[in-house]
């Protein structure tokens, strides 16, 4: 049995999120939560909230024991890109891509 939680259109680059995802993949819930609270990255706020949501889904929807849960999968996919224009010299314009992410966390019970 597995419990999932999704976060769509997070206003952070998937490249930045993947760094933090690698830190918590395969860890139990208590360790993953401690890592996310102590790591000074912007993606940690999104992932901590998403982890809490996945634990609540596991507990309420699937009646899983929260003491035996671990992070089996966590990944970030690119979402839609917000395209903005920055004025430059001589009437030119440079494009600024504001990237978004779709983040997914999957929890499973230890056997």
C-alpha positions in Angstrom: 0.0 0.0 0.0 1.3 3.5 -0.8 0.1 7.0 -0.1 0.8 9.9 -2.4 0.7 13.7 -2.2 1.1 16.1 -5.2 2.0 19.8 -5.4 1.3 21.4 -8.7 2.6 24.7 -10.0 5.1 25.4 -7.2 6.9 28.6 -8.1 10.4 27.1 -7.7 12.7 25.6 -10.4 12.7 21.8 -10.5 16.4 21.9 -10.5 16.5 23.4 -7.1 13.8 21.0 -5.8 15.7 17.9 -7.0 18.7 18.7 -4.8 16.5 18.4 -1.7 14.5 15.4 -3.0 17.8 13.4 -3.2 18.4 14.1 0.5 15.1 12.6 1.8 14.6 9.7 -0.7 14.5 6.4 1.2 14.5 7.9 4.7 11.9 7.3 7.3 9.4 10.1 8.1 11.1 11.3 11.3 14.5 11.6 9.7 13.1 13.2 6.5 11.2 15.8 8.5 14.4 16.6 10.5 16.5 16.9 7.3 13.9 19.3 5.8 13.7 21.4 8.9 17.5 21.8 9.1 18.4 22.3 5.5 18.7 25.9 4.4 17.0 25.6 1.0 13.9 27.3 -0.3 12.5 23.9 -1.6 12.4 22.6 2.0 9.3 24.6 2.9 7.4 23.1 -0.1 8.6 19.5 0.6 7.9 19.7 4.4 4.3 20.8 3.8 3.9 18.1 1.1 5.4 15.4 3.4 3.0 16.3 6.2 0.1 16.0 3.6 1.3 12.6 2.4 1.5 11.4 6.1 -2.0 12.6 6.7 -3.2 10.9 3.5 -1.6 7.6 4.7 -3.1 7.9 8.1 -6.7 9.0 7.2 -7.3 7.4 3.8 -5.3 4.2 4.0 -5.2 3.6 7.8 -1.4 3.1 7.7 0.8 3.2 10.8 2.8 6.4 10.7 5.7 4.8 12.7 6.5 2.4 9.8 6.3 4.9 6.9 9.3 5.8 4.7 9.7 8.0 1.6 9.7 5.5 -1.2 9.6 8.0 -4.1 10.0 11.8 -4.3 10.5 13.6 -7.6 10.0 17.0 -9.3 8.9 17.5 -12.8 8.9 20.8 -14.7 5.6 22.7 -14.9 4.6 25.5 -17.1 7.1 28.3 -17.6 6.0 31.9 -17.0 7.7 34.0 -19.6 8.6 37.6 -18.7 10.5 40.3 -20.6 13.4 42.4 -19.2 14.2 45.6 -21.0 17.8 46.0 -22.2 19.9 48.7 -23.9 19.1 50.0 -27.4 15.4 48.9 -27.3 16.2 45.2 -27.0 14.4 42.8 -24.7 15.7 39.7 -22.9 13.4 36.9 -21.9 13.3 35.7 -18.3 11.8 32.3 -17.7 10.1 31.8 -14.3 10.0 28.1 -13.9 7.4 26.1 -11.9 7.5 22.5 -10.6 5.1 19.6 -10.0 6.4 17.7 -6.9 5.2 14.2 -5.9 5.9 12.3 -2.7 5.1 8.6 -2.2 5.1 6.9 1.2 5.1 3.2 1.9 5.1 1.0 5.0 8.2 -0.9 6.0 7.6 -4.7 6.0 
